[in-house]
Amino acid sequence: MSAPPELPPLVSAALSLSGRRGFVSSTRNETGRLLATLAASKTGLLGELGTGCGVGSAWLRSGAGESTSIVTAESDPQLAQVVAELFADDERIEVVSADWTALIERGPFALLFVDAREAKLSARDIIADVVEPGGFVVLDDFTPSAVWPPMYEGRVDTLRQEWLMDKRFTTVEVMVAPDAAVLLATRH
């Protein structure tokens, strides 16, 4: 996948933090560029369930317009504090030191990046309730599947299948790299 090698400064800072803390599963640049592109099309509130080292939020911020704010939840209080310090100069990014469920009451969201494993596995109904009509939901960390039903490690990937078939969303699997895909869902 072709993309310019330069990264937005805030993304570079978050990736540096990620490297220093030993995080190996931060948001990939390919996914990040998609997040930035989607964020550029939205106004209002964007959310991220699972901050990690802030790479996903940094990508969202790199595309977000001036009338957009971002709230992200991180369950590790120490990590949340470090990431809040990283974003301290940007009043449009709020880091909440709490489990992802703390953001439920903050909606509706114009875009919700679901990066917390627990939220991916069990929260589709909750997510449907907190994303505004026409809003995007992005789930990452999938391996591309070219068959139906979608398969992962020799078994039906029921998580992916359920998202792709949920009538409350129009959902597509987007391959962002030869070994990586995201689900992009638009709320009806």
N, C-alpha and C positions, 0 to 999 in steps of 0.2 A: 504494500500500500504506500503510495507516494505522499509525502508530507514534507514541508520545510523542516530543516534540522533545528531551527531556533525554537526555544520554548519561552512562553511568557515568564517574566521575572518571578511572579508569585508561584508559578508551577515549579520553576527551578528551585526556589527556596524550600517548597514543600518536599520535593524529591530529595533534596539534600538532607533535610530533617529525617526523612524516611530511611535514607542510607545510614545516617548516624545511629538511628535507633534499631537498625537491623530488620526493618520491615521489607519483606521480599514480595509482598502481594499488593502493593499500592496500585492505584488505577493506572492502567497502561496508557501510554501516550496516544495510541490509536483510539481508545475509548474516550480519553480526555478531549481529543479534538472533536469527537462527536458530541460530547457534553457541551463544549463551548459553542458549537454550532447551534444546538438545540436551545441553549440558554439565550443566545442572541435573538431568538424568535419570540421570547416570552417577556412579559412584564409582571410585576407582582412578586410573589414569594416563591423561591426555589428552596427545596429541602434535600438533605442528604441523611440517610439513615446509616450511620456507621462512618465516623470521621476518619479513623485511622490517623495518619500523619497530615491530613488536610489536602492531599493531592487532588481528590475529586472536587472538593470545594474550590480549590485554586483554579482548576479547569473551568468550573461553572462561572466563577468570577471573571475569568479572562474573556468570556463571551457575553456576559450579562451587561445589559444597558444600565443607564443611570437610574431608571425607575424600578430597578430590581434589587431585592435583598435576598440573602441566603442565610438559612439556619441549618446547622448540622449538629447531630448528637453523637457523643462519644462516651461509652460506658466506663472507660478507664479515666478516673479523675486526674491523675498525673499527666497522662497524654493529652487530655482535653485542655489542661492549663498550658502546656507547651504549645499546642496548636493555637490556642487563643492568643498567646503572645506573638506567634508568627503572623496572625491576622490583625494585630492590635491597631495598625495604622489604617485599617479599612473598616469604617463604621457600617458597611453594608453586609459584613459577614459576622454572624453570631455563632459562637461555639457553646453548646449546652453540654454540661458535664452530667450526663444521664443516659440511661438506656434509650434505645430508639423510640420506645413507646411514648416518651415525653414529648415528642413532636406531634403526636396525633391531634392534640388540642390546638395546635398552631395553624392548621390548614384553614382554608383550602390552598393547595399548592398548584402552581402553574406547571411545575416540573418537580418530580421526586426521583432522586437517584437512590436506589435501594441497594446498599452495599453491605448491610449487616446480614449475616447468614440467617439468623433467626427470622428476620423480617421476610427474606426471600422465601423461606420454607413454609411460613405459617400465616402470613399477614395479607394475603391477596384481598380478602373482604375489607379489612381495615383500610388498605391502600385505596381501594375503589371509593371508599367513603371520604377520603381526605384529599383526593385529587380533583380539581375542578373539571367540568366538562371541557373537552378540547385540550386538557393538560396531558403532559407526557409522564410516563413512568419508564425508567431505564434500569435494567438489571444486567449486571456484567458477570464476567467469569464463567462463560459457557464455552464449551468446545464445539465448533461448528458441526452440524449434523445435516447431511444431504438426503436423509430418508424420512419417511413417515410411517409410523410415529417416530419422533426424534429419539435417537439412541445415544447412550453414554455408557462406555465400558461394557458393552454387550447387553445392556438392559434398556428398557423403555425409560426415557427421562420424563417421569410424570410431572415434575415441576414445570419443565418447559412446555410439555403438552397441555397442561392445565392453563397456563398463561396464553398460549396460542389459541385456545378454544374458548376462553372466557368471553361471553357475549357483551360484557360491560366495556370491553376494550377492542380496538383493532390493533393487533399485535403482529410484529414481524421480527424474525431473527435476522440480524445484520452481522455479517462477517466483517470484523474490523481488522483482522490479520489472518494469515493462513491457519493459525492455531487458536484463534480467539473470536468469540461472537458475543453480542449483546442482544437482549430482547428489548425492543422499543415498542411501547404500548401507548395508544392514545385513548383517553377516557371518553366514552360516549356521553 
